[in-house]
Amino acid sequence: MLNCIVIEDQFPAQQILKKYIGDHESLHLVKGFNAAIEASTFLKEHAIDLIFLDINLPQVSGMEFLRRNSNLPPVILTTAYSEYALESYEYNTVDYLLKPFSFARFNQAITKVLSITHPLKKNEAVLNTTSSEEIFIKSGHEILKLKYSEILYIKSDGDYTEAVTATKKYLTYLSLKDWLNNLQYHFCQVHKSYLINMNHLSKISSNKIHLTGKHLVPIGRAYKKGFIERNANPTMHHK
């Protein structure tokens, strides 16, 4: 759980942030401030994990607050002004949210913070789902957002799995079981080492499955009967 503060002088914007923070299971709002000077005093006596900072503030702007204060915890800037984005990354800013922003965009920023403050273990490679259509994964040193619809198939490769799209392969620490626990119903296991996205199925020939873009995936003998039955009854789910 990350203890956070909000520095925002506009009441509607502050209320939206409080709502988003309250809706996120990894965040706890400690206090809200209308001015950066008040927040600076508070930070001298309290340990905080994350700051949400507006730029257009009375007396001391958000950028001036960053310049004056060293050793700040991670900062997410929330502003209507895009021109400070480049300069902001000279400080301890993790993300730059342009108002108005959605909860999905807010969640993406929090995922970045969590990747820094809570480094992932191998079995924590799936970070979060942003909606029923997207998922965050850790691939290498990057946190990536994938649309379920873009994934053609998933292949197990020893301690790793590859999520394959039409243009790229993403290597992750996930097991096939981890994927199955997070994927939507239109994914199906067709081999001990393969899951496919049924929406990209073109045809079946012998022991091969043809997917969009001429991708071929083997179908295992132990899975073939269930796969054919599922095709005959598309309302069946894998869960």
Secondary structure, DSSP 4 states (H G I P E B T S, - for coil): -EEEEEE---HHHHHHHHHHHHH-TTEEEEEEESSHHHHHHHHTTS--SEEEE-SS-SSS-HHHHHHH--S---EEEEES--TTHHHHTTTTEEEEEESS--HHHHHHHHHHHHHHHSPPPGGG-EEEEEETTEEEEEETTEEEEEEGGG--EEEEETTEEEEE-SS-EEEES--HHHHHHHS-TTEEEEETTEEEEGGGEEEEETTEEEEGGGEEEE--HHHHHHHHHHHHSTT----
